[in-house]
Amino acid sequence: MKIGLILPGTIWYAPYVRIYTRILQENNVEHQIISWNRDGKDAKEGIQYEENIHVNNGSASFSAYRRYIAFIKKVVKENGFDRLIVFGPQMTCLLSSFLMRKFKGRFVIDYRDLSIEQKPGLRQLFALMTKVSYANVISSPGFRRCLPKREYYLSHNFDVDAVKKTIGLRDAKGFGSSDNIDVLTIGGIRDFSSNVEVVKALANENGFTVRFVGRGGGATQLAAYCDEHKIVNVSFEGFYQKHEEAGYVQSSTFMNIFYPRVITHDTALSNRFYNSLIYRKPMIVTKDTIQGDYAEKYNVGVALVDCSDLKNALKTFIQQDYNAYAERCDNLLHEFLQDQERFEKLVCEFARG
């Protein structure tokens, strides 16, 4: 059995692919990642399409996608893949005729963000593809409200081994000092509007620092805003290696996951959400979203409509008992591990043919 894992873009923006590669490696299944190294910054791995592009509004042009699709079809045929795992609705729709002809019932759709499948016409096409796939995987239960009524497997964006190791652990420092609160935003930093609310709420406040670690158009705008308004307690670091992520998170007090109220953010669970639970760093999230609902139900962070009282909300949260908070994180992670066990069983069955 030989399995191809088809990404819509760079490997750096797709850490979730490692969830599959770990399972396939552990089961000695031959596999390769097919990706689009758009900015030339990915290390050489698997089969890479090397067209460098300037991305507009977070997405490549349709003509660029067509060239990538042609590349995918070519390398899939040349490498003799038996089965495919297709990441994202855009790749599923763009490859639909190819998948229907060559891989009907032999591909898995992995869905982690709302995208083009929400548009009229494409909605029907994507619904058809979820019907003829081997199985459909989603990364958040919130997506069910926007997708066709099907059976979906939940695959959470975390390292299972890291989660298992962290359950039961406690930081001797607890939440840390309430006089030195560090708010971290790490990963892809694309949105300006919500992040600037956090910046405004904590700008030049004594005892608060705000860090943005990662890359994206939002980071550039935020840095310019801070320069213009002479905000000195906000810092920016760009690209980082994945193995450095834990150190950044562990040195923080809160994880910033405050997003604007749009359906894509309302329904998704972000990488920061899981890092918040794994490293016991309370989350700042938007109220009445899937992340906000979890934060409120398990009391693992602050869920806000806006950031007008952010400073007091953060200070109040870390006055509670740290060990009780950490236990609530464990309870939620246990629930997610049950989802992951069912998902891993699916991948093993798919790989066996």
C-alpha positions in Angstrom: 0.0 0.0 0.0 1.3 3.4 -1.0 -0.5 6.6 0.2 -0.1 10.1 -1.0 -1.0 13.1 1.3 -2.0 16.1 -0.8 -1.6 19.5 0.9 -2.9 22.8 -0.5 0.2 24.7 0.2 3.4 24.7 2.3 4.2 22.0 5.0 5.0 24.8 7.5 1.3 25.9 7.5 0.1 22.3 7.7 1.4 20.8 11.0 -1.6 18.5 11.1 0.0 16.4 8.3 2.3 15.0 11.0 -0.7 13.4 12.7 -1.1 11.1 9.7 2.6 10.6 9.0 3.2 9.4 12.5 0.4 6.8 12.3 1.6 5.6 8.9 5.2 5.4 10.0 4.2 3.4 13.1 2.3 1.0 10.9 5.1 0.7 8.2 2.9 2.1 5.5 4.7 3.7 2.5 3.7 7.3 2.1 4.8 10.7 0.7 3.6 14.3 1.2 2.8 16.3 -1.9 3.0 20.0 -1.1 3.4 23.4 -2.7 6.5 25.2 -1.5 5.0 28.6 -2.3 7.6 30.8 -0.6 10.6 28.5 -1.0 11.1 28.3 2.8 10.0 24.6 3.4 12.8 22.1 3.9 13.0 19.5 1.2 10.6 16.7 2.0 8.4 14.4 -0.1 7.2 15.7 -3.5 7.2 19.5 -3.7 5.8 21.9 -6.3 8.3 24.7 -6.5 6.5 27.6 -8.1 7.1 30.6 -5.9 4.2 33.1 -5.8 3.2 36.3 -4.1 0.1 35.5 -2.2 -2.8 37.9 -2.3 -5.3 38.0 0.5 -4.1 34.7 1.8 -4.7 32.7 -1.4 -3.0 31.9 -4.7 -4.6 32.8 -8.0 -6.8 30.2 -9.7 -4.4 29.9 -12.6 -1.6 29.1 -10.1 -3.8 26.5 -8.5 -4.5 24.9 -11.9 -0.8 24.5 -12.5 -0.4 22.9 -9.1 -3.4 20.6 -9.8 -1.8 19.5 -13.1 1.4 18.8 -11.1 -0.4 16.7 -8.5 -2.2 14.5 -11.2 1.2 13.9 -12.9 3.1 12.9 -9.8 0.2 10.7 -8.5 0.3 8.7 -11.7 4.1 8.5 -11.8 4.4 7.3 -8.2 1.6 4.8 -8.3 -0.3 5.8 -5.2 -3.0 3.3 -4.2 -4.9 5.7 -1.9 -4.9 9.5 -1.2 -5.5 11.7 1.8 -6.7 15.1 0.5 -6.4 18.1 2.8 -8.9 20.9 2.4 -12.1 21.5 0.4 -10.4 23.5 -2.3 -8.1 20.6 -3.2 -11.0 18.2 -3.0 -13.1 20.3 -5.4 -10.3 21.1 -7.8 -9.3 17.4 -8.0 -12.9 16.2 -8.0 -13.1 14.8 -11.5 -9.7 13.1 -11.1 -10.7 11.6 -7.7 -14.0 10.4 -9.1 -12.4 8.7 -12.1 -9.3 7.2 -10.4 -9.8 7.0 -6.7 -13.6 6.7 -5.9 -13.9 5.2 -2.5 -10.1 5.3 -2.1 -9.5 8.8 -0.7 -10.0 10.5 2.7 -11.0 14.1 2.9 -9.4 16.0 5.8 -11.2 19.2 6.5 -9.7 21.9 8.8 -11.1 25.2 7.6 -14.2 26.5 5.9 -13.3 27.5 2.3 -14.7 27.5 -1.2 -17.1 24.7 -0.5 -19.4 27.2 1.2 -20.0 28.9 -2.2 -23.1 28.1 -4.3 -22.4 25.3 -6.8 -19.2 24.2 -5.1 -21.3 23.4 -2.0 -23.1 20.7 -4.1 -19.8 19.4 -5.5 -18.2 19.1 -2.1 -21.2 17.3 -0.7 -20.9 14.8 -3.6 -17.2 14.3 -2.8 -18.0 13.6 0.9 -20.4 10.9 -0.3 -17.9 9.1 -2.6 -14.9 9.3 -0.3 -13.7 6.5 1.9 -14.2 8.7 5.0 -14.4 12.3 6.1 -12.3 13.8 8.8 -12.9 17.2 10.5 -10.7 19.0 13.1 -13.6 20.6 15.0 -17.1 19.6 16.0 -18.1 23.2 15.0 -17.8 22.3 11.3 -20.8 20.0 11.5 -23.2 22.9 11.4 -21.8 24.0 7.9 -21.2 20.6 6.3 -23.4 18.0 4.7 -25.0 15.5 7.1 -22.4 12.7 7.1 -20.5 10.6 9.5 -17.4 12.6 10.5 -14.3 11.5 12.4 -12.6 14.1 14.6 -8.9 14.5 14.3 -7.5 17.1 16.8 -4.5 19.3 15.9 -2.1 17.9 18.5 0.6 15.4 19.1 -1.0 12.5 20.9 2.2 11.5 22.7 2.8 15.0 23.9 -0.8 15.2 25.2 -0.5 11.9 27.0 2.8 12.9 28.6 1.4 16.3 29.8 -1.7 14.9 31.5 -1.2 15.1 35.2 1.8 17.4 35.1 1.7 20.6 37.1 3.9 23.7 36.9 5.3 24.5 40.3 5.1 28.2 39.4 1.4 27.9 38.8 0.1 30.8 36.7 3.2 32.8 37.6 3.3 36.4 38.9 0.3 38.5 38.4 2.7 41.5 38.2 4.3 40.1 35.0 1.6 38.8 32.6 2.7 37.8 29.1 0.2 37.4 26.3 1.5 35.3 23.4 0.1 35.0 19.9 2.1 32.3 18.0 1.8 30.8 14.5 0.2 32.3 11.4 -0.6 35.9 12.2 -3.1 36.9 9.5 -5.8 39.0 11.2 -5.2 42.6 12.1 -8.7 43.6 13.4 -8.9 41.3 16.4 -5.2 41.3 17.3 -5.1 45.1 17.4 -8.0 45.0 20.0 -5.7 43.0 22.3 -2.8 45.4 21.6 -5.0 48.5 22.3 -6.3 46.9 25.6 -2.8 46.2 26.9 -0.8 49.0 25.3 1.9 50.3 27.6 0.2 48.8 30.6 2.6 48.2 33.5 3.0 44.4 34.2 1.9 43.3 30.8 3.8 42.3 27.7 2.3 41.2 24.3 4.3 39.0 21.9 3.6 38.0 18.3 5.7 35.1 17.2 5.2 33.9 13.6 4.5 35.3 10.2 1.6 36.7 8.2 0.2 40.0 6.9 -1.4 40.8 10.2 2.0 40.9 11.9 3.3 43.5 9.5 0.3 45.8 10.1 0.4 45.3 13.8 4.1 46.2 13.9 3.4 49.4 12.0 0.5 50.3 14.3 2.7 49.9 17.4 5.5 52.0 15.8 3.0 54.7 14.9 1.4 54.8 18.4 4.7 54.3 20.3 3.6 51.1 22.0 6.7 49.7 23.7 5.4 46.5 25.5 4.6 44.7 22.2 7.2 42.6 20.4 7.4 40.7 17.2 9.4 37.7 16.1 9.0 36.1 12.6 9.6 32.6 11.4 10.5 30.0 14.0 11.3 26.3 13.8 8.6 23.9 15.1 10.7 22.5 17.8 11.0 26.1 19.3 7.3 26.5 19.7 7.1 24.8 23.2 9.7 27.2 24.6 7.7 30.2 23.4 4.5 28.9 24.9 6.0 27.8 28.2 7.4 31.3 28.8 3.9 32.9 28.4 1.0 33.5 30.8 -1.9 33.5 28.4 -2.5 32.3 24.8 -4.2 34.9 22.6 -6.8 33.2 20.4 -9.1 36.2 20.1 -10.6 36.1 16.6 -13.1 38.3 14.7 -16.7 37.0 14.5 -16.6 35.3 11.1 -17.9 31.8 10.5 -14.5 30.4 9.6 -13.2 31.4 13.1 -16.4 30.7 14.9 -16.3 27.0 14.0 -12.6 26.0 14.1 -10.3 24.8 16.9 -6.8 26.4 16.4 -3.4 25.1 17.1 -3.1 27.7 19.9 -6.2 26.3 21.5 -4.5 22.9 22.0 -1.2 24.5 23.1 -3.2 26.4 25.7 -4.5 23.1 27.1 -1.3 21.1 26.8 1.0 23.7 28.4 -1.6 25.0 30.9 -1.6 28.5 29.6 -5.1 30.0 29.8 -6.7 31.0 26.5 -8.2 34.4 25.5 -11.0 33.5 23.1 -14.0 35.0 21.4 -17.4 34.4 23.1 -20.1 32.4 21.4 -17.7 30.4 19.2 -16.7 26.8 19.4 -13.5 27.8 21.3 -15.4 30.2 23.5 -17.9 27.5 24.3 -15.1 25.1 25.4 -13.4 27.8 27.4 -16.6 28.6 29.3 -17.8 25.1 29.8 -14.4 23.9 31.2 -13.3 27.3 32.6 -9.9 27.1 30.9 -9.7 30.7 29.8 -11.6 34.0 29.3 -14.3 34.3 26.5 -14.9 37.9 25.5 -17.2 39.8 23.3 -14.6 42.5 23.0 -11.3 43.5 24.8 -12.5 46.5 26.6 -11.9 45.0 30.0 -9.2 42.5 29.0 -6.7 43.7 31.6 -9.0 43.0 34.6 -10.3 39.7 33.0 -6.7 38.3 32.9 -5.8 39.4 36.4 -9.0 37.9 37.8 -8.6 34.6 36.0 -5.1 33.9 37.4 -6.3 34.5 41.0 -8.1 31.1 40.9 -6.6 27.8 42.0 -4.0 26.7 39.4 -4.3 23.0 40.2 -8.0 23.0 39.7 -7.6 24.8 36.4 -4.9 22.2 35.3 -7.3 19.4 36.1 -10.0 20.9 33.9 -7.4 21.0 31.1 -6.8 17.3 31.6 -10.5 16.5 31.5 -10.9 18.2 28.2 -7.8 16.6 26.8 -9.0 13.1 27.9 -12.2 13.8 25.9 -10.2 14.7 22.8 -8.0 11.6 23.2 -11.1 9.5 22.8 -11.9 11.2 19.6 -8.3 10.6 18.4 -8.4 6.9 19.2 -11.4 6.5 16.9 -9.7 8.5 14.2 -6.4 6.5 14.4 -8.4 3.3 14.0 -9.9 4.7 10.8 -6.5 5.6 9.4 -5.1 2.2 10.1 -8.1 0.5 8.4 -7.7 2.8 5.4 -4.0 2.1 5.1 -4.6 -1.7 5.2 -6.9 -1.4 2.2 
